[in-house]
Amino acid sequence: LIKGKNIADWWGTKDMPEAKVAWSGENPDSHQVVGLYIMPWVNPNPDKLIKSIDFVSGIQPVPILVAITGIVK
């Protein structure tokens, strides 16, 4: 994940080169727009089974996974 390329803050969302805004709405406390992104990811080793996904972040933004869809061949 690369900030500004496929991950960003949820305040003031906008499309990025590798991620698009999937949902946006108004935060009722601040009346500012917040949103979630959608990003396709292709397994670089499709012949290997994905057993887990780890998010490790030392800086902002902190990655949050809301949903995931996979295809089993």
GROMACS elastic network, one bead per residue, 0.5 to 0.9 nm:
[ bonds ]
;  ai    aj funct       b0    kb
    1     5     6  0.78025   500
    1     6     6  0.61151   500
    1     7     6  0.62596   500
    1    63     6  0.84218   500
    2     5     6  0.53931   500
    2     6     6  0.57099   500
    2     7     6  0.60183   500
    2     8     6  0.84597   500
    3     6     6  0.62964   500
    3     8     6  0.55754   500
    3     9     6  0.87232   500
    3    60     6  0.83920   500
    3    61     6  0.72943   500
    4     7     6  0.58125   500
    4     8     6  0.56317   500
    4     9     6  0.89244   500
    4    16     6  0.64993   500
    4    17     6  0.80896   500
    4    18     6  0.89517   500
    5     8     6  0.78997   500
    5    16     6  0.55573   500
    5    17     6  0.54510   500
    5    18     6  0.56673   500
    5    19     6  0.70957   500
    6    15     6  0.89401   500
    6    16     6  0.62325   500
    6    17     6  0.67999   500
    6    20     6  0.81973   500
    6    37     6  0.83229   500
    6    38     6  0.86933   500
    6    39     6  0.68235   500
    7    16     6  0.81135   500
    7    18     6  0.85061   500
    7    19     6  0.71617   500
    7    37     6  0.76658   500
    7    39     6  0.86640   500
    7    61     6  0.74352   500
    7    62     6  0.89559   500
    7    63     6  0.74559   500
    8    11     6  0.85751   500
    8    13     6  0.76617   500
    8    14     6  0.88345   500
    8    16     6  0.86533   500
    8    37     6  0.84688   500
    8    60     6  0.84824   500
    8    61     6  0.60574   500
    8    62     6  0.86884   500
    8    63     6  0.85720   500
    9    12     6  0.75886   500
    9    13     6  0.70794   500
    9    34     6  0.85986   500
    9    35     6  0.85876   500
    9    36     6  0.89554   500
    9    60     6  0.80211   500
    9    61     6  0.57586   500
    9    62     6  0.82888   500
   10    13     6  0.56571   500
   10    24     6  0.88002   500
   10    33     6  0.83494   500
   10    34     6  0.51164   500
   10    35     6  0.50765   500
   10    36     6  0.62483   500
   10    37     6  0.83035   500
   10    61     6  0.88006   500
   11    32     6  0.73175   500
   11    33     6  0.61593   500
   11    35     6  0.67397   500
   12    24     6  0.89830   500
   12    32     6  0.74559   500
   12    33     6  0.56078   500
   12    34     6  0.57623   500
   12    35     6  0.73999   500
   13    21     6  0.67306   500
   13    24     6  0.75299   500
   13    33     6  0.74339   500
   13    34     6  0.62533   500
   13    35     6  0.56539   500
   13    36     6  0.75698   500
   13    37     6  0.81765   500
   14    20     6  0.72695   500
   14    21     6  0.62053   500
   14    35     6  0.85943   500
   14    37     6  0.88003   500
   15    18     6  0.82463   500
   15    19     6  0.62304   500
   15    21     6  0.55241   500
   15    37     6  0.81049   500
   16    19     6  0.51274   500
   16    20     6  0.59521   500
   16    21     6  0.82532   500
   17    20     6  0.78361   500
   18    38     6  0.88526   500
   18    39     6  0.64193   500
   18    40     6  0.78854   500
   19    22     6  0.88013   500
   19    37     6  0.60972   500
   19    38     6  0.55509   500
   19    40     6  0.75580   500
   20    36     6  0.85553   500
   20    37     6  0.54220   500
   20    38     6  0.54739   500
   20    39     6  0.67133   500
   21    24     6  0.71570   500
   21    35     6  0.67607   500
   21    36     6  0.59177   500
   21    38     6  0.62723   500
   22    35     6  0.74064   500
   22    36     6  0.56649   500
   22    38     6  0.54118   500
   23    34     6  0.84536   500
   23    35     6  0.53253   500
   23    36     6  0.52582   500
   23    37     6  0.69442   500
   23    38     6  0.86784   500
   24    33     6  0.65926   500
   24    34     6  0.55165   500
   24    36     6  0.64198   500
   24    37     6  0.88997   500
   25    32     6  0.82284   500
   25    33     6  0.54247   500
   25    34     6  0.56342   500
   25    35     6  0.62820   500
   26    29     6  0.86680   500
   26    30     6  0.80411   500
   26    31     6  0.55126   500
   26    32     6  0.54394   500
   26    34     6  0.60912   500
   26    35     6  0.85545   500
   27    30     6  0.56334   500
   27    31     6  0.50798   500
   27    32     6  0.54894   500
   27    33     6  0.60774   500
   27    34     6  0.63686   500
   28    31     6  0.52700   500
   28    32     6  0.78212   500
   29    32     6  0.82208   500
   30    33     6  0.86062   500
   36    66     6  0.85684   500
   41    44     6  0.89057   500
   42    45     6  0.86153   500
   42    46     6  0.81077   500
   43    46     6  0.53889   500
   43    47     6  0.88882   500
   43    48     6  0.86021   500
   43    50     6  0.84179   500
   44    47     6  0.89556   500
   45    48     6  0.55943   500
   45    49     6  0.84158   500
   46    49     6  0.74184   500
   46    50     6  0.88478   500
   49    72     6  0.88370   500
   50    53     6  0.76728   500
   55    62     6  0.87041   500
   55    63     6  0.67253   500
   55    64     6  0.82724   500
   55    65     6  0.88865   500
   56    62     6  0.85229   500
   56    63     6  0.81493   500
   57    60     6  0.74558   500
   57    61     6  0.79637   500
   57    62     6  0.61645   500
   57    63     6  0.73025   500
   58    61     6  0.89699   500
   58    62     6  0.81514   500
   59    62     6  0.69512   500
   60    63     6  0.83622   500
   65    68     6  0.74668   500
